[in-house]
């Protein structure tokens, strides 16, 4: 065998080996990014909502804005990027917070404005509630009845004091 023949065979072997490794890499269970039209449509609506809200289409900025308002465990810029590019979609609780950040309804963000869901209207008291108030109410509903009664009494007392502020008096002071 000549040296040229060995060199050619070695180069050819390297090429086929790399191609084979690439094929095995794919076949070995590595997840292939599949196109999901639902996720892609959500991502397009999310990017548009970010522009409409005056937020630069940046995963880092979205994650920061989201984490400032979300009560639970925050998200990373990587998770925000996945939402923005249609790799994944947020869970229900995060979708609600995300829609509040972007000042858009969760239904419009999920389905677009043309597919408005005619859900039962929430009570009027929840219209003025922010994310912190909603989370506080959720936690209140998990309390035992006795603890709920204590919270209600405290709120009533707070309202009474707020409506009728007590002027400081010197009646109890030793200098009166």
Buried (B, 14 or more C-beta within 10 A) or exposed (E): EEEEEEEEEEEEEEEEEEEEEEEEEEEEEEEEEEEBEEBEBBBEBBBBBBEEEEBEEBBEBBBBBBBEBBBEEBBEBEBBBBBBBBBBBBEEBBBBBBBBBBEBBBBBBBBBEEEEEEEEEEEEEEEEEEBEEBBBEEEEEEEEEEEEEEEEEEEEEEEEEEEEEEEEEEEEEEEE
